[in-house]
Amino acid sequence: MMFSVQKWKCSWSLVATVASVIVPVSVVHLFLFPVVPSFDYFRAPQVQYKCVPINASVEKVADHVWENIQPGLDLDHRFPSDLHNGVVYHNAPWKAEIGQWLSSCDAIAREVNIVETIGGRRCKADCSGQGVCNHEMGQCRCFHGFSGEECSERVHLSCNYPKTPELPYGRWVVSICPAHCDTTRAMCFCGEGTKYPNRPVAEACGFQMNLPSEPGGPKLTDWSKADLDNIFTTNGSKPGWCNVDPDAAYASKVLFKEECDCKYDGLWGRFCEVPVESVCINQCSGHGHCRGGFCQCYNGWYGTDCSIPSVVSPMGEWPKWLRPAQVDIPSIEHTGSLVNLDAAVKKKRPLIYVYDLPPEFNSLLLEGRHFKFECVNRIYDDRNATLWTDQLYGSQMALYESILASPYRTLNGEEADFFFVPVLDSCIITRADDAPHLSMENHTGLRSSLTLEFYRKAYDHIVEKYAYWNRSAGRDHVWSFSWDEGACYAPKEIWNSMMLVHWGNTNSKHNHSTTAYWADNWDKIPSDRRGNHPCFDPAKDLVLPAWKHPDVTALSAKLWSRPREKRKTLFYFNGNLGPAFTSGRPETTYSMGIRQKLADEFGSTPNKEGKLGKQHAEDVIVTSLRSNNYHEDIANSTFCGVLPGDGWSGRMEDSVLQGCIPVVIQDGIFLPYENVLNYESFAVRIREDEIPNLIKILQGINESEIEFKLANVQKIQQRFLYRNSILLEAERQKTLFGRLEDWAVQFLQQTEDDVFTTFLQVLHYKLHNDPWRRQLAHLKKEYGVPPECLIRTK
């Protein structure tokens, strides 16, 4: 791609001003290379693609230049499939046509020059110090409790609903507060006049507790009666929570209310006495301060993670995905204000543009969390060392961080192949109704309806503020849905887009909401809001693995590589089995009844009636009892059950990561990568009505087939790890503290393609093989028809 050098249109005094602000230079062109220490050893290897269109014709798609293509290339002979019609690419068995395409393109795809525009627009009043300026659009992104064009308007976010005679603090909500309410975030603290005014008074801490209604039961909170004595008293032997001295309490010299604890992010210790790092997207990329979840960017930087430079940012600090760059010094307006910079950067496709949405869709949801573990995949301890969480929905944050730091990211929407829309539904749902400003009163108590509304508002924003949606009617846009039933909650307006989900229900059999939790049910959402789309379309969407805690023990022991002869258990499933079992979910509709059917046939531990499964066997484990060595148990098994819960469950990830052959029992529901990887090469699918014959089917699989599947499971297991995001965190810890934790050492040793790399490979395939993209390229090339015409002519 060619780009022009703009002419100087200003006085030499202004030229000197620009040069002094940007960097001392003596030529128009600047070649920017890294000037900071490199930590490339943390990076996963970049994907090397081989790119030839499936029909082997010479064509130009989305301005991607092809070289040395051999017309008529017979991919079937060059890249033959295995007995199950899979073609191996980067050690994984893909569906034949995809594997052949990916395997055929390294030599022909080349880098292109992409002109990245570095924003120079300023915001009114510099956002009054209460927000971050988006220098691309000249718009403020305001912190919690502030709004308006200049972030100068205060927003009162109450902790409590209106009081009534019976409920002086209003009806229960997570943010309910009898002490001091920080109305910028709707969070409860001790407040002035106490010894520790910034100590949280979270939820039940501030209210009286009643004794259990039955022996051994939990205490009950009386939300109508504040427990002011246990919060504010200065009694020497039992001071109120807000006056407890940590040293005295740790030494057991004083008593305190046990229901009070440290739930808010950014604080550590039993008494919240240690300030620590809060969790932000990419921890603000080293160019900002994380204020409770919202990145407060340093001057000249912006974006959700402060990763986007403006014209006043030091170019030596630009992110790696903008370096090395050839930069044009810009012209200057008659006002003398700085304008945009054009920087040419060599990149490979697919190129992803990430919308910098208003913070209500991401940063504000992180900043106001009432529980530090909500919707994030890590927190920080008293050393500011990373503690990874078991938050299953943490994959959404991991993927978002990887995209933002990726060399495939672009600021040039005209050149972008895909557009990522970062709405954090994992935060929306976990925070639904946890403060009055996130009320579900207008959604009849349905979190699914509230979530849909957030996505529709994001759609309204990008359609109003950007020109990119209409060029494809949203087909090149990518949305992430992490919750139990995924894109079932998607508004009808965005259904043309690609959906990244964990729940691949095509609705071919289960054509209704499958969750047993009423607040997430989507059946009652009107069709004028949701439309009548399925939850998943394998022709355009992708199921991604769920987040799994980086398990150092399992990785170091290489449980995934355990050989066949050491896998003594034929079939294994450990999980909730429904109402027939102690502590089982009470709903008969849980798991669509599939787990219950499995337990009826093969249950290996007694149910409430003391009964085992009708076909229980010594080498078949189907139990609801929590295992002390869950990963070991899976690694000792040949086949492992993959059954749904409230929508998706993490059993596929558990199986693959410990090297066990997945046995999928959920009709019409796609599992991670199932529409792109060749599942017959490493998994077994059993119809729901075949459950009584499960063991006979598994016993009928010959030994060579078992060895073949086990070998392929081992080859794909790293594609179920979010290694890229984890190594980004390892790099941050290394840079800030010089530490290399055990988990970082283990993940540095993983060298195969991970979740993010697999995602990029799928995007690359889609880029050159989606029919609508080829039609777009053909119309642009042959007839000069603008992209907008494509939609009308289809």
N, C-alpha and C positions, 0 to 999 in steps of 0.2 A: 504494500500500500504506500502510495506517495502522499506526502504532506508538504505544505508550503511554509516558507519562512515569511512571517509578517514583516512589513516595513515599519521603520521607526516613524512615529507621528508625534513627536514631543520634543521639548527643548532638552538640551544637554544637561541642564540642572535636574530635570525629571529623570533622565537616563541614569544619572549618578545616584539619585534617590532609590530607584528600582534596584540597581546593582548592589547598593549597600544593604537593602532589605533582604534580597534573595541570597546572593553569594558573590564575592568579588570575582568578576570575570572580565576577559578582554576580547571575547569573541561572541558571536551571536549564538552558535551552537554549543551546548554543554553536553558532555558525555558523563553521565552520573554512574559511578560505581560504588560498591559498599566501602565505607570508611570506618566501619565499626567492626569489632571482633566477630568472626563468623562462628555460628554454632550449628553448621550444616550437618554435623554428625548426629544431631537430634532428628534430622528430617528423614521421613520415610522416602525411599527411592521414588523419583518422579515416574509416572507411568509413561512407557514408550509405546505409542500406538502404531498399529498398522492399519491404514485406512484406504480401502478400496470399496466402492459401492457394490452392493450385492450383485447387480446386473453387469458388473465389470465394464460399464461404459465410461467414456471420458466425459465428465461433467463438472461444472463448477457449482457447488452448493454453498449458499450463504457466504460467498466470496472466499471459500477455502480453495486454494490452488492445489491441483493434483499434478504429480510428476511421475513419469515413467510407468504409466498404467499399461498393462498388457491387455488389449482388447480380447475378449473371448477366454479369459483365464478360467480354467476349470477348477473351481475351489473344492469340489467334491473329491477330486483325485489328489490335489495338493494337500488338503487338510481333511483326511478321512475321519468319519465318526466311529465311535466304539459300538459295541453290540447294542447299546441302549440309545443310540443316535445322539450321543454327546461328542462335542469336539473340545479338546483341551486347549485352553489359552491361559497362560500364566498359572499353570498347575491346577486349574479348576475346570471341571466339565461343564461346558455351556451348551445351550440348545444349538443345534448344528449350524444354522444359518448365522447366528450371532458369533459363535466361536470361530467360524471360518472367516467372517468379516474382520474381527479383531485380530486374528492371526496373520492377516495378509497386508498390513498397512505401515509398518515401521519405516520402510524405505521411501514411502511416497508422501507422507504428510510432512509439511515443512512449517517453520515459524513464519508469521506475518507481522508486519509493523502495525501496531495498534496505537492510535493517538489517544492518550488519556488526558482529559481536561482536569487540571488542578484548579479548584474553585477559588475565586477571589471576591465573591460577593460578601458584603458585610450585613450584619443584622442590626436592626434598630436598637439603639441604646446598649449595644453589646449584650442584649438579653437581660439587662439589669443585674447581671451577676447571678441570675437565678435560672440559668439554662445554658445550653450549648448551641452555638450558631452553626447551622448547616450552610457552609460556604458555597455549595453548589447552587442552592435555591435562595439563599439569603433569608432563611426562616429559622426561628428559634425553636429549640426542643426544650421545653420547660421542665424543671424539677418538680417533684411531688409538692403539691400545695400552691403552685404558681401557674398562671395561664396568661393568655393575651399575646398580642403581637410582639411585645417587648418583655414578656414574662414578669410584668409589673403588677399584675392583678393577683391578689391573694385568694386562694380557694380554701374554704373551711370544710375539712373532712372530719366529720364527727366520729367519735368512737362508738357512740351509743345511738340507738333508735329513740324516738320520742318517749318520754316517761309517761307512766300511767299511775293511778293511785296504788295499784297492786304491784307494779314494777317500776320503782323509782329510777332505775337505770335503763329502762326500756327492755324489750324482749331480748333474749340471748342472741349474741353474735360473737364471733371469735374475738373481735376487738373490744368487747364490753369493758368498761373502765370505771371504777369508783374513785380513782386517784387523778393524776394529771394526764390529760389527753393531748398528745402532740397532734394538733389538727392539720399539720401539713402532711401527715402520713396515716392518721387514724391509728396511732399506736400508744399504748398506755405505759406511763412511767411514774416513779415515785414523786417527782416534782420538788419545787422549792420548799424549804422548811424542813427537809429530811436530810439525814447525814449523807445519803447516796441518791441525789435527785435524778440521776440518769439510769438508775436500776429499773429494769422492766417490771411491771406488775401485770403479768400475762394471764388472761382468762381467769381460771378458777382461783388463782392466787389471791385475788381481792375479795372473795366472797366466802360466806360461811359454809362449812361442810357439815352435813348430817350423817349420822351413823348408818351403816349398811342396813337395808331393809331385811336382809337375811344373813345368817352366819356365813362368813367368808366372802360376802359380796363386796363390791366397791363402795366407797363413800359417795354420797350424792351431794352435788353442789346446789345450794339455794340461791338462785340468781336474783332473788328479790331482796336479799339481805347482805349488805357489804360487811366485810370482816375488818373494820377499821382498826380495831385494837391490834390484830396480828399484822397489820401493815405499818401503822404509824407509832405504836407505843414505844416509849424509851425505857421500859422496864429492864432493869439490869440483868436479870436471869433469863428472861425471854423477850428480847427486844423485837419490835416489829420488823418485818422483812426489809423495810426501807432504812433501817438503822442498824442492821446486823453487821458487826465487824467481821470480815472474812477470817482473819487470823484467830479470833476468839472462837468462831464457829468450827473451824477446822480442828482446833485444839479441844473441841467438845466442852468448852467453858460456858456456852450459852445454848439455849434451844431456839428454834425458829420454825416457822410453818413449812412443813415438808412439801406441800402442794405448790410452793413457789419455786421456780427454777429459771434457767437462763435460756429462753427459747429464741430470742431475736438474733439475727445474724450480726456479725461484727463484734460480738462479745464472747468471752470465754471464762470458764470457772463456774463453780457452783453458785457464786454470787455475782456473776457478770463483772468481776473486778478487773479482768484483763481485756483491754481493747485489742482486737485482731482484725485482720483483713476481711472485708466482706467479699461476697462472690459477685463478680461482674463478668460480662461477656469478655473473654480473652483478657480479663484483669486490666482492661483499658489499654492494652498493648504497650504499656510503658509510657504512654503519653497522656495520662490523666489519673485522677484519684477516684477510687471506688467508694461512693457514698451510699452504702447500704444496698447496692445493687444497680445504681445509676452511675454511669461514668461521667464524672465532671472533668471534661477534657482541658488540657493546658492550652494556652493561647495558640491559635493557628491549627488546631486539630479538631476533628469532629467525627461523627459516626457513633453508632451504638457502642463500639469498642475503641473509639478514639484512634482508629487506624487510618483515617483519610486525612492527608495533609492539605493545607491550603497554600496560597501563594506566599505566605509569610513563614511557613514551616521550614526549618533547615533541611536542605535537600539531602544532606548526608544521613538524615534520620528517616528518610522515606522508607516505607515497608519494602520487604524483598520483592513483593509482587509488582512493584513499580520501578525496580532496578534490574540492570542498568538502563538508563533512559537517555534519549537525545532530546534536549529541551530547547524550545524556542522562546527567547525573551519576547514578551507580548508588547503590543501597542498599549498606549495609555490614553484614557479619555481626557477630554479638555479639562475636566475637574481635577485631574492629577491623581485620581484614585487608582489603585492597582486593579487590573483585570485578570482574567484567567490565564494560566500557563498551559501550553500544549506540550506534552511529553510523549515521545514515541518510544514504545517498549515492544520488544519482540516477545510474542506469546504464541502458544499453541492452543488450538480449540479443543474442547468446547469452552467458550467464554461465558462467564456467569456475572450478571449485574445483580447486585444486592440492593434492594430498596432501603433507603434510610427512612423508615416509617416514623411517624410521631410516636413518642415513648409510651403512649397508652397501650400499645400492642406488644411491648417487650420490657423496656427499662423500668417503667413505673410498676409493672407487675413484679419485677424482681426487688425493687427498692422497698416496697411496702409489705414484704412477707412477714407474717406473724410467727412462722416456724422456719428456722434456718434451713431445714432439710427440704422444704417444699421446692419442687420443680428444678433442682440443681443437681449436678452430679458430683459435687465436692464442697467441702467447707474447709476452714483453716483453724489449726489449733493454736495454743499459746506461743508456739515458735513460728507461727505463720507457715507451718509445714502443711502440705496437702493431705487431707483426709478424704478419700473417695467414698461415696455413698452407695447404697443399694437402691437408690431411686430408679425404678424401672423406666421412668419417663425421661431420664437424664440424657437419652440419645438425642433429643431435640436440641439441647444446648450444645452437645458435642459436635453435631453436624453443622450447626450454625457457626460455631467457632472455626471449624475447619474451612468452611467456605470463605469466611471473611479473611483468613490468612493464606488463602490458596493462590498459587501462581496463575490459576485459571480465572481469577476474579478480574473484572474490568470495571472502570468507571464510565466507559463509553457505551451508553445504551444503544446507539446506532449500530455498533459492531457486535453487541452481545448476541449469543445464541440462545441463552436461557436467562430468565429473570426470577430470582428467588425472593419470595415475599415472607419476611420473618415475623410471623404471628406465633406467639408462644402459648399454644392451647394447654400445655401441661401446667402453666401458671394460672391460666384463666380458670380451669376446672378445680385445681386444688385451692384456689383462693375465692371461688364462687361463694358469695354470701358471707365472707369473713369480715366484712366491714360494710356499713350502710351504703357507701358509694359503689360497692360491687354487689348490690342487692339483686336477687332473682325475682323480686315481686312482680315485675312485668313479664316474667317467663314461667309463670305457674310453678315455680320451684324447680324447673328443669335446667340443670347445668348444660345439657346438650343444646338447648335453645339459646342460652346466654353465649355459649361458645360460637354458635352459628352467627349470632349477631356481630361478634367481634370480627369474624372473617368477612362478613358482608361490608362492614364499615371500612376495613382495609381495602377491599375491592373498590368501594366508592372513592377512597382517597387516591389510589393510583390511577384510576380512570380520570379523575378530575385534574390531578397535578402532573401527570406524565402522558406521553404520547405513545407509549410502547404497547399497551394492551391491544389496541385496535388493529395493529398490523397483522395479528394472527388470531384475533378473537380469544386471546389468552392461552392459545395452545403451547406457546413457548414459555409459559409461566410455571413455576414450581412452588407448591405449598406443602407444608409439613403438618401432619396431624399425628400426635403421639398417643392420644388417649385410647381407651379400651376398644371403641368401635370406630376409631379413625375418621375417615372422610365421610362416614354416614352423616356427620354433622355439617357437611359442606353446603353452603348456600348454592342455589341453582345457578347463580351468575358466574361461578368460577369453575363449573364442572368440566369445561373444555380443557382445563389445565392438567398438568401432571401432579398427582397426589403422592406424597411420600408418607407411608402409613406403616403400622404394625399389624393391621387387621385387613386381610385381603378377601373379605366376603363379597363374592360376586352376586349374591342374592339369588343364585340359581336354585337353591334349595331353601336356605334360611332367609326368607325374603321379608324379614321384620327385625326389629331391634332384638338382639340376642342377650343383652345384659340383664342380670337379675336385680340390678340396683336401679330403683325407679327413677332417681334424679338424672340418670344418664340415658334414659329411654328416649328414643327419637321418633317413635311411632306417632306421637301426638303433635309433632311439629307440622303445621299446615303446608300443603304442597305449594302454595304460592310463595313460600319462603325457601323451602328445601328442594322443590321439584320432585321428580320421581326417579332420580338416578340411583344406581346401585351404590354400594359402599366402596367398590373397587372395580376398575376396568383394566384387565391385564394387557390390553392393547396400548395403554398410555401411562399407567401408574406403576409404582414400584413399592413392594414391601421391604422395609429395611429391618435389620435385627434390632432388638431392644437393647438398652444399656445393661451391661453386666459389670459389677464391681471388679476392678482389676485385681485378680486373685493371684498374688505372688506365689502362694504355696502350690496351687494347681499348675501354674506355669513352670515353676522351677522343677516340680516333680514330673512334668511332661505327661500328665495323666492322659492327654489326648492320644499319645503314641502307644498306649498299653496294647500289647499284642493280643491276638484272638485267644490264645490258649489260657490267658489270665482273666478272661472275661467269662466267669463261671455262671453268672445269672443270665438266663435266656432273655427275659423281658423285665423292665423296671419302670415303675411309675410311682412317684411320691408326691402327694399334694392333697388338697381339699377334695373330699369325695361326696360332699353333700349331706343332707339332713339325716341320713341313716347312721352317721358316725359322730362320735363325741367331738364337739367343737366344730362340726361341719356346718357349712352354709345352710341356713334353714329353707332357702327357696328351692322348690323342686325344679324350677327353670334354670338354675345355675348350671353353667357349662352346657346348656341346651339338653341336659340330661345325659350327656355322653359319658362323663366321668362316673356317674351313678351306674350306668349300664356295664361299664368296665368292672366296677367293684362288685356288682351282682354276680358276674361270671368268675372273676379271678381274684377277689379280695383276699389278701394274705394275712390281714389282722382282723379280729372280730369287730363287727359293728355293734350298735347299742344293744342289739338282741343277742349278742354273743355268736353270731353266725359268720362263717367264712364264705368266700365266693363258691359258687356251685362247681367250678372247675379249678379250684386252687391247687397249686403245684409247688414243689419245693424250689424249683429254679425260676419261679415267676413271682415277682414282688409287686403288689399293688396295695399301697398303704397310705393312710393319712397321718401316721405317726411321724413327727419331725425327726429327721435323721441327724445324728451327730457328725456324720461324715458324708454329707450329701454328694459332693463331687467324687469322692472315692467310690461310693456306691454306684454312681453312673459309670465311672471308669471300669468297674468290675462287671459291667453288663454289656451284652452284645446288641440288644435292641432296647430302645427307650421310647416311652409313649409321649406323643405330642398332641395334647388335647386342649381345647379352649377353656377359658375361665369366664370372666365377665367380658366377653370379646376375647382378644388375644391373651396368651400367657407366654412366659419366658421359657417354656420347656424345649422349644427347638434350639434355642441358644445354649441351654444347659447340655443338651445331648451332643451337639456338634463340638462344643468347646472341650468336652471330655472324651471325644472320639467315639461316641456311641451312635449306632445307626438309628436315625429318627424313624419312628413309626407314626405316621400322620393319620389321625382319625378325626376328621372334620370336613364334611362334604361341601364342595363348592367354595372352599376358603383357601386362598393362596397363602403360602408361608414365605419367609424371607427369600427373595430372589427367584421364586419358583417360576416366574414367567420369563426368566432369562437363563438361569442355570438349569442343567439337565438333572432333575430330581431322581430319575430312574437310575442314575449312576451312583447315588449314595444314600437313597432313602427308600422307604416302603410306604405305600398308601393303602389304607384299609378303609373300605366303606363302613359307614356307621352300622348298617344292617349286617355286616360281617363280623361284628365284635365277638359273637359266640364262637366263631371259627378262628379267632386271632392266633392262638397258639399252634393250631394245625397248619395255618398258612406259614407262620414263621419257621416251624419245623420242616416244612417242605422246601425251604430255600437251600440249595446245595452249598457245600462248603466253599467252592471256588467263587460263587456269587457273593457270599458273605465276606470273604477276604477282599474281593474287588470293591465292595461298598465301603468296608472299613478303611481301605487305603484312600478312597476318595474323600471320606469324611475327614481324615487327617489332612488332606491337601487343602481343604476349604476352610479349616477351622479359624484361620486368622482373618478371613473375610467376615467373621462375626465379632470382631474386636474393633473398637474405635481408637485404634492405635495413633492415628494422626493427631487427634485432639489430645490424647494423653501425652504425646511427646511435645506438643505445644506447651503444656503445663510443665513438663520436665525442663524445657528450655527456660521458662520463666523462673522456675526455682533455681536453676543453675546460674542464671544471670544475676538474680537478686541476692541469693544467699550462698552461692557456690556449693549447693548440696545436690547430691545425686542419690535419691532414695532407692530402696530395693525394687519398688515397682518400676522406676525409671530404668534401672539396669535390665530388668527382665524384658521390658517392652523395646528397649534398644536392640535386643537380640532377635526380635521378631522381624523378619525381612520379607515375608510374603505380602500380597495385596490385602488391605484391610477394608473396612466398610466404606470409607471415603473414596478410596481408589476404585472400588467396585462401582460405586455410584457414578464416578467420572467416566468409567468405561461404558456404562449404560447410556449416559448422556451423549457420549461421542457416537455410539451406534445410532441412537435416536436422531442425532443431528443430521446424519447422512442417509438415513433410511426411512424416516417418516414420510409417507406419501405426500402430505400437505407441504412439507418443506421442498420436496423435489418439484412439485407443481409450482411453488413460489419461485424457485430458482429458474425454472423453465420460462415462466411468464416474464420474469425480469430480463432474462437474457435474450429471448427470441423476439418478444413483442414490445418490450419497454413498458409493460403494464405495471403500475405501482402496486406495492404489496397490499394495499387496502382492497384492490379489485379482486384479489384472490378469494376473499370471504364471500363476495357477492356472486362470483362465478361458480362457486362450488355447488 
